[in-house]
Amino acid sequence: MDRRNFLKKGAQAGLGLALTDAAYNKQVAAEDSRKVVRAGWIGVGNRGTSLLRNSLATGRVSVQAICDIQPAHAKRAVEIVTKRGDAQPDIYTNGDYAYREMLERKDLDAVIIATPWRWHTPMAVEAMQKGKTVGVEVPCSLSIEECWDLVNTSDKTGVQFMMLENWSFRSDNLALLNMVRKGLFGEVMHVHCSHSHDCIDHFFFDKKTGKDRWPAKYLVKYNRDQYPTHSVGPVLSWLDINCGDRFETITSVATASRGINEYFRRKFGPDHPGTKRTYAQGDIVTSTIKTAKGKTVVVNYDMQLPRPYDNRWLLQGTNGVYNEQRDSIYFLDKSPKYHAWEPFKPYHEKYTHSWWKQGGMGGHGGVDGIQLDQFFKAILDKNRLPLDIYDSVTMSAIVGLSEESIAKGGVPIEFPDFTCGQWESRQPWFAVEKG
């Protein structure tokens, strides 16, 4: 039973009435409109629809409006909302800029953006200018200019912004964060992370025909880490980035591009256009980031060669090391055997974050629901969002910075300080446990 239905059943039992969903929603709204966030959705394709379902399951959101350039997608989203007994949202489907009409509404507290990448920054900027708290899919920006557009708009308007990087909310990564904060690893000195997942046959191109899907054009035009946020999301909190330390320089190199052409040759033959086309994107991008406090982070982009999904997180400190691939851990003078791995599972269980005490919620193993629940809860409580504007652009800045470093032969590129010096005094708050 999700949180919404749990509350509904409690209300029914207390009143001795068999309330319909619609009657219950009206009752809740009349009692206290602040119990739910009034939200609009821009983009309800596969990912946007998933976010919609998981948001509704939190019981913290009332969907007022749906925007999508494909009417069928908008209709599907409306049906998801109304089947729960909620009021029918208004829809906006009249072209690429229909979202602007939606943003004029006065009854929206927040906007969720789940559109193709190029729309993330401009839509988020306009939403903040209209006073709407923003939750946007990854990456939130594709260039340093877009990063600064987001920061400057949030600073000027005072409106909060969060990129919806769900891997920061994984149970294993939050347990590690608790362990880091309790000093089990000593001082963390080095982290490795990656997005290793062969996405050629479903994300970039159509599996049956080989035709381009919307992300394909980025492989043709750019050579960079196209998708860094799942990799570095949890790393920011492990290293207190923007809250005591910051990324200072990044150096990136890329292999030649072979995997995409080889995929098309194997799947569709030597005469397929995809086999012959030139792609700018190298198969593997390796970025090394140095922090102001002398820590290092290695980030791999790996989405074009055959490989099952893998994030390859490794966290190494002065007193111990964690390896996600091994699902193992080792602590000096604590682990049972000298220089021998031990299972991570007991530590995971012992240091499980309070957000996960009742289990996950929704997609990606329960991660999406946890993230969205905390996002909407922060809005209702008038608190800081779990991940803020600086975290969001720091993750996404790797896209543009890696491109620049690769183009210049792998030279170090200065990482912008989006906090403008505040990182030295800001205190960590993401997922901080009480007590």
C-alpha positions, 0 to 999 in steps of 0.5 A: 500500500502506498502512502496515499492509500494508507492515508486514505484508508485511515481517513475512511476508518476514522469517519466510518465512510467509504469515501471515493478517491475524488471525495477524499482528495476534495476533503484533503484540499479543503482541510489544508491545501499545503499538504500537496504540491500543485505541480505541472509536467512538461514531457510525459514520454517514457521517463516523464510518465514514470516520474508521474506515476512515482510522484503520485504514489508519494501522496504529496502531489496534485497534478494540475497540468500536463504538457507534451507535444504528442497529444497521445502522451498527454492523454495517457498521462491524464488517464493515469491521474484520473484513474486514481480519482484525482481531478483531471489536469489541463493539457497543453499540446500545441507545439514546442512552446505550449509549455509557456502557456502552462507556466503562466498558471498561478496554481503551480508550485512546481514543474517537473521537466522530462523532455529531450536534453536541449530543452532542459535549461531553457524550460527550467530558466523560464519556469524559475522566472515564473516562480515555479520550483523546478525538478528537471531530468538529467543532465540539466545543462549541456554547456557551461553557459547553460550552467551559469544561466541556471545559477544566475536565474535561481540566484536572481529569482530566489526560486529553488532548482533540483536536477533529478539525479536518482543515483544519489538516493540509492540505498547502497550509496546513502549507506556509504555516505553514512559510513563516510560521515562516521569516519570509517574510511578515514579521509576519503582520497580517491573515487572512481565512477562510471556510466557503463551501459551499452545503450546503442540499441535502445537509447540512441537508435531504434532496435528494429530499424536502426533509425536515429532516436533523438539522442543520436545526433549528439553522438554524431556532433560531439565527443564528450562525456554525454551522461556524467550525472549517474556517475558523479551524483553520489560522489558529490556528497561523499567528498563534500563537494560545494560544502567544504571542497570543490572540483578544481580542474578536469582532464578528459581523453577519448578513445577512437569511435568504433563501437557504433559502426561495428554495431550497425555492421553486425546488426544491419550489414555493411550497407546500412547508413549507420555503418558508414556514418562518421561519429564524433563520439569516442567509445570511452571517455575518461575524465580525471577531476582534481579537487581543491583539497587534493582529492581525485575522481576518475569518471568513465563514459562507456555507452557504446561498447558491449557491456552489461550495466555497471557504475564501477564505484570505488571509494578509497580512504586512508583507513579503508576501501569500497568496491561496488563491482565486488560488492565488498569492503576492506578496513584496516585493522577492522576487517577479519583478514589482512588485505582481504575483502569482506562482504559489503552487505552487513555494513549496508544493513547496519548503516542503512539511511533512514530514508530507506528504513521502510524500503524503496518506492517506485522505479529503479529499485525504489530509488525514484520514489525516494527521490521524488518523495524528498523533493516534494517534502522539501517544498511542502516543509519550505526547506532546501531541496535535497540537491540544490542548483550548485550540485546540479550544475556541477554534475552537468558541467562535466558534459561541456568541460570534457568536450573542451578538454578532449578537443584541446588534446586532454589538457586540464580545464579549470572547473568553474566555482558555481558557488562563487566561494561559498563552498568554503563555508557551506555545511553539508545538508544532503541526506544528513541524519539527525542524532 
